[in-house]
Amino acid sequence: MTRLFNDPVAFADEMIDGFVAANASQVRRVSGGVIRSTVSTPGSVAVVIGGGSGHYPAFGGLVGQGLAHGAAMGNLFASPSAQQVHSVGAAASQGGGVLFTYGNYAGDVLHFTQAQERLIADGIDCRTVVVTDDIASASVAEKHKRRGIAGDLTVFKAAAAASEAGYSLDDVVRVATLANERTRSFGVAFTGCTLPGAEAPLFTVPEGRMGVGIGIHGEPGIDETDVPTADGLAELFVTRLLAELPDGIDSADGQRAGVILNGLGSVKYEELFVVYRRVAELLADAGVTVVDPEVGELVTSFDMAGVSLTLFWLDDELETFWRAPADTPAYRKGSVAAAEQAPIVDSAAGVDEIPDASAESQAAARIAFAVIEAIAGVIDENVDELGRIDAVAGDGDHGIGMQRGSQAAKAAAQDALDRGAGAETVLTRAADAWSDRAGGTSGALWGAALTAVATALGDTAAPTRAAVAAGVQGAKDSILTFGAVPGDKTMVDSLVPFADTLSREIAGGARLAAAWAIAADASTAAAAATADLLPRMGRARPHAEKSLGTPDAGAHSLALIVQRLATVLKEQEK
C-alpha cells in the first residue's frame, strides 16, 4: 500500500515536482510533464512519450539523452490530457517533427490524437506509433487492439536512438513501427496495487494464486493459477512468448532478442534475478541469442507485486539502436557525452480574456454553472460506487477521474461566471478544465460533450430548447467520432437514447425540463441494460466475461448526471 502522501488528489503533481527537483540536470518541468533540460540536436526528431503516472520509471524517468525528448504525465493511471500532450510536444520540438509513442489505451489514444492534430495545425509535423506488445490482451488476428506494457521501452529506445542517429521523421516512424511489430510481452501478478488514499487494492488475488495475463493499470488478469516456483514462472513466460513469433521469424533458433524481465512494483530484484537465471537458460536452449538484457523495474504498476517478460526480436538495425547509449534519470546504457543545459524559454500563455456576452447569455451562464455544480455534486456522492463498478473488469479509476474532472470544471466555470462570461464561455472553460484535469477516456469524452453544448448555446442570445437539444445531439455526434457504437458497453449506450429522446420530445413541443426528465429515464434504463453486454472497447475488453452482471461505469455515471440535471432544470422553470 501507499503510505507517504499528502492530499491523494495532489499526489501526481507533487511527485512530478519532486522528480524534477531531484533530476534537474536531466529534466525540466513544463506544463503537462517534463522535457530534457539538456541541449538536443537542432532539426532532429523529438520523441515524446507519456501516459498516466504510477508507472515509474515510465514515463518521466525515461527522458534524457539517447532516449525520450519529453514525457506527458497524467494523473495516476489516467492518460494526460490533450492540452498536456500538446504542451510537452511543442516544448520538446527541435524542428525535425515530433513522434508520439505510448501504450495502446483508449484515453491515451484520444488525447494524443487530439494533441497531434493541434501540433500539425501549429505547423509542427507529428506522427504516432502506438505500442501493442501484450500478447494476453488480444489475439494475433486483433493484435492492433493489444495494450502496451513493458514493451514500451523497446519502442521508445529504438525510436529515440534513430533520432539521435539523424534519421528523418519518416524513418524514425519506420523504426518505431518495426520495433513494435517485433516486441512481445506477457505478465503475471500476485497482488493488486493500492492507489494513494485508497482503502483497498484495485483487485485481489487469493493467497497462493496469481493473475495471469496482467496489465499495468490495476486490471485483473485474464486467468488465474497457482503460484509456481521461480523456474516454473520462467518456463511459463518463455513458452508463451516463443509460441508467438513476429512475422518474418519462422523459428527462434538462431535469432537475436533483447530481453526485459520487468518488476511491476513490489517484487524484489533478487527474486527477479532468480527468475532470469532460468529465462536465460531456456532461451539459450531454444537457440536465442540474448542481447543486452534488462532485469529490473522499467514499467511498473505502483505497488503491484508482479513480473512480466518482454522479447524484442532484433535485426542489425534494431540491435544497433537497442545497444545505443542513453542517460536518463532511471535508465543508463553505455557512455553518453556530456551535454550543456538548454536555455529556458518562457512559454507563458497570453492574457486570459473573457469574450463579451449579452445580458441574456450571462443569465443563461448562471444556469450553466448550476448544471456544472450539480454534476460535481452527484459525482462526489457516487465516487466510490463508480470506482467499484469500474474495478470489476477495468482499473477502478472512473470515479476519481470523474471527480477530478467535474471539480476542475466547477472551479473554471465559477471563475468565468464571476468575470461576466456568457453560457458558451462558461461551458467551454468547464470543458477544457475537465479534460485537462481528469485525463483518461472520461476526460476526453466529457470535454468534447461540454464543448459541443457550449457551441450550440453561444454567448450572444438566450438559449432556446432547440439549441439545448442541438447541443446534446452535437455532444453525441462528437463522442461517436471516437469509435464506440451502441452495444460496445460504453458511455455511448446511455448517451444515444438520451440525446435522441430529448430531441424527439422537444420537437414534439415538450418543455425543456419535461423533455429532459423523459430522456433521463431512457438513459437510466439503457445504462442498467449494459449489465447484460460484453465490452468491446477499452480496458475492460480483455476481461469481458467478468463484467457481465455489472453496468458500464461510464454509462452509469452519465445516467446519474442527467437524472440530477432533470431536477436542476425543473427548479429553474419555477
Secondary structure, DSSP 8 states (H G I E B T S, - for coil): -----S-GGGHHHHHHHHHHHHTTTTEEEETTEEEESB---TT--EEEEEEEESSTTTTGGGBSBTSBSEEEEEEETS---HHHHHHHHHHH--SS-EEEEEE--HHHHHHHHHHHHHHHHTT--EEEEEE--BTTSS-GGGGGG----TTHHHHHHHHHHHHHTT--HHHHHHHHHHHHHTEEEEEEEEE----TT-SS-SS---TTEEEES--SSS---SEEEE---HHHHHHHHHHHHHTS--TT---STT-EEEEEEEE-BSS-HHHHHHHHHHHHHHHHHTT-EEEEEEEE-SS--TTBEEEEEEEEEE-HHHHHHHHS-EE-SS-EES------B-----------------HHHHHHHHHHHHHHHHHHHHHHHHHHHHHHHHHTTS-S-HHHHHHHHHHHHHHHHHHHHHTT--HHHHHHHHHHHHHHHH-HHHHHHHHHHHHHHHHHH-SSS---HHHHHHHHHHHHHHHHTTS--TTSSSTHHHHHHHHHHHHHHHHTT--HHHHHHHHHHHHHHHHHHGGGS---SSTTGGGGGGGTTS--HHHHHHHHHHHHHHHHHHHHT-
